[in-house]
Amino acid sequence: MSELRQRFYIENCPVRGEVVHLEKVLQTILAQRDYPQAIEVLLGEMLSATALLASTLKIKGRISLQIQAAGTFKWAMAECDHLGQLRASADYEEDPRFFQAKDSSTILTSLVNPVLFINIEPEFGERYQGIIALEHPTLAGCLMQYYDLSAQIPTKIRLASTAKQSGGLLIQLLPRNSEEEQHWVDEDLWPRLTLLTETLKPEELTELEATEILYRLYNEEDVRLPEAEHLSFGCTCSKERCANALIQIGVDAVRETLEFQNPITMDCQFCSTRYTFTAEEAFGLFGKHLS
């Protein structure tokens, strides 16, 4: 089993879905920092969720999920682009609750004033940001609330993760036009599919092949499977992006930074790559020369 995203359809019905499985990608990301188990699980769920949501977009660009809160937990973020490249990270202060907890719901219910952001950034066009109050004890529950209230698309999402593997399943009842409604007569299909989806166990979602999951759940339906998509770890950091960040803070701030850090070093939170700027390189960004 590899890093993949498997789309599926129910034939002659306005139903579509995705199954995601991550292993090496998750392990690569978690290896960047010694996270407590509960935060590892949360990041795994966020990665699978982001890969699922990215599959629903018909644009070139990227989508990210970001949880922000007050208190000792600062933020967690996962991102996926249209090429299936994923990255994630989290920032927090030492807190005994994080190390005692074993699952993500313990973290989510302990957060102070938590908010979930859904950011969609197309290569061309305007950015979109959805904001969701984290009122459910699970990330899947929060995302289903978003689809119900904002997108108004009936959606069922299941997420599961360990420190080694994560998985997710999304199934949606798509909007129908009048012609489709005439041909689709099984009004009991969606309630039936949602009940079947709820029977999926966390260990099945993380350990089984996508095809086996779909067979176990929907073997009495006419399920169609296009070719699966490969997912991978990918970071968008670069020295150019770091240079732009220095330009944004201004030459005076760069001069102050160089007084205690020369050369300036900038570490990527997602892949741990380190970028350095000598004083000459840093001032050169502003067209200035060392005197």
N, C-alpha and C positions, 0 to 999 in steps of 0.2 A: 504494500500500500504506500502510495506516495502523496506528495502535496497536490491536491486536486480540488477542482470545483466541478461538480456534475450537475448539469441542468436536466430537468425532466418536465414532461408535459403529460396531461391526461388527454388522450385522443378525443377529438370532437367535443371538448369541454373548455370553457374559459379558465382553466386552472394551469398554473405553472409553478415550478419550484426549483430549488437548488440544494445540493448537499455539499458541504465543505469538510475536508479533512486536512489537518496540519500536523506535521511531526518535526522534520528537520528545521523548518522555518521557525517554529515555536522554540525549539531548543537553542537555535542560534541567537534568537532575540533574548531569551531568558539568561543566556550565558554572559550577556553584557554587564550584568549586575547581580549581586546576591540578594534576590528578592525573597521575602517571606512567602510561604506556600500559598496563602490566600491571595496575595497580589499576583503571584504566578498564574493562579487559576483565573483571576479577573482579566489579566492581560490575554490569556488564551481565549477566553470567551469573547473579548473585544476584537481580537484578530479574526476569529471565525465570523463574528457578526459583521465586521467591516467587509470581509470578502463576500459575504452573502448580499449585503446591500449594494456593493459595487456592481454586482451582476445585474441589478435591476436598472442601472443607468445605461443610456444609449449615447453616451458622450465619451470623448477622449478627455481624460483628466483624472482626478483622484477624489476619493471620499474619505473622510476621517471621522472617528468618534472620539470625543474628548470629555472626560469627567473631571469637573473642577469642584473643589469643596474648601471650606474653611477648616482651620485646625491642623492636625498633624498630617493628614492626607492632603497633598496639594493638587496633584492632577495625575491622570493616566490618559494615554492617547494611543490609538491604533489607526493605521492608514493603509489604504489599498488603491492602486491606480488601475487604469484600464488594461494594463499589461499583466495584471495579476501579481504585481510586486507589493510586498507587505513590509511594514515596519511598526514598531511599538515601543513605548517606554513609559515609565511612571516615576514620579518624584514624591517623596514623603519623608517625614521626620521619624526618628525611632519612636515606636509606640508599642508597648507590650501586647496590645490587642491584636496588632497585625501579625505578630509571631505566634500567638495562641490560636488564632483562627485557622480553619482548614478549608473554608469555602468562601466564594466571593460574596454570597448574601450576607455573611457576617460583616464584611467590610462595608458593603453598600448601606446596610441599616445603621452603621455606626458613624457615617459621614455627617458633617455639620454643613447645613445649607448646600447640599449637593445639586449640581446641574449637569445635564448631559447635552453636549452640543453635537449636532450632525452638520458637518461642513462639506459642501460639494464645490469643488474648484475645477471647472472646465478649462481646457487649454485656451479656449476662446469664449468670450462671453462673461456674463456677470456671475459672481460667486453667490452661493445660497447658504444660509445658516438656519437650521432649525434648532429650537431650544426646548428641552424637556425637563421638567422637574422629576427628580428620581423618587417617585412615590411608590414604586414597587420594590420588593426585596431582591428581584432578579433583573439582570440586564435584559433578558428576553422579554420579560413583562413590560419593561419601560419602552422597548422598541415596538412592541405590539400596540401599546397605547398611542405611540406616535403615528403609526399607520392608521389606526382607527380614527384619531381626532384630526390629523393634518392631511394625510393622503387620502383618507376615507376608502382604503382598499382593505377588505377583509384579509388578514394575514395571521399565520401561525408560525412562530419561531421557537426552535428548541436549540439550546446551547449547552455544551459540556466541555470541561477541560481538566487535565491533570498537569503536572509539571513536564510531562513527556509528549502528550498528544492533546489536540483539541478538535472539536467537531461542531458542526452546526447544520440545521435544516430549516429552510424557509419554504413555505407554500402559500400561494396567494390565489384569491378569486378575483380575476381581472374584470374591469368594466366591460359590459357587453352592449352591442348595438342591437337594434330591433331584429335584424336578420339573424344574428347569432341566437337570440332568445327563441326564435321560432324553431331552430334546430335542436336546441338544448332543452330537454324535457325532464332531466333527472334533478329535480330541485332538492332532493335529499343528499346529493353528492357532497356538497361542502360540509354540512354537519357531520356526515360520515367520515370524511377525510380528516377533519379537525379532531374527532374522537380517536381515530386511529393514530394520528400524530402524537397525541398526548400519551400514548402507551409506550413511546420510545424511551428506553432507559438511558441514563447518562453513559454507562459503560458501553452500550451498543453504539452510541453516537461517536465515541472516541476510538473504539477498537475495530468496528466492522467496516468492510468495504461499502462504498456508496451503493453499489448494485444490490448487495445483500440487505442493506437497510431498506431500500425501496421495495424489494421483494417482500420482506417481512411485513411492511406496513400496508402496501397497496397491491398485493398480488392478485386481487380480484378486479383491479382496474386495468384499463388498457394504457399502460405507461410507456411513453416513448423517450428514448435517451439519445440525444445528439452526442458528438464526441466530447469527452471531458477536457477541461482546460487545466493547464499546469499553473501552479502558484509557486512563488519564490520569494526569498528575502531580497529586498532592494532598498537602498537608502538614497535619498536625493541630496545629501550634503555635498558640498564642493568648496574649494577655496574661493571661488567667485562669490558664492553665497555669503561666506564669512566676510569677504571684502566689502560686500554691500552692507552687511550689518555694521561694520566699522564706519562706513561712510554715513550711515543713518545716525550714529551716536555723535558724530561731529569731530572735528580736528582737536578741539580743546579736550574732550573726553579721552581721545586717543593719546594725547600728550600726557595727561594725568596717569593713564594706565601704564604707559611706558616708564614712568618714574619708579614703579614697583614691580613691573613685569616686562622685561626686555630680553628676548623678543616676546611679543604678545602670543599667547597660545590659546587656541579655541578647540575644545573637545566636543565631538558630536555625541549627543545623548543617546542616539539610536544605534550607532555602529562603533563608537569609541575611536573613530579616526581623529587624529590630532592635526590641526593646521597651525602653522606658525607664521608670524609676520615680524620681520626685523623692523627697526625704527625707520630705516630707509624705505622699506616696502610700504609701511603703514602711512608715512607722510606722503609717499608717492601717489597714494590714492586720492589725495587732495591737490595734486600738482605742486606740492611743496618739496623743497630740498633741505637736507640737514645743513645747518649753519655752523 
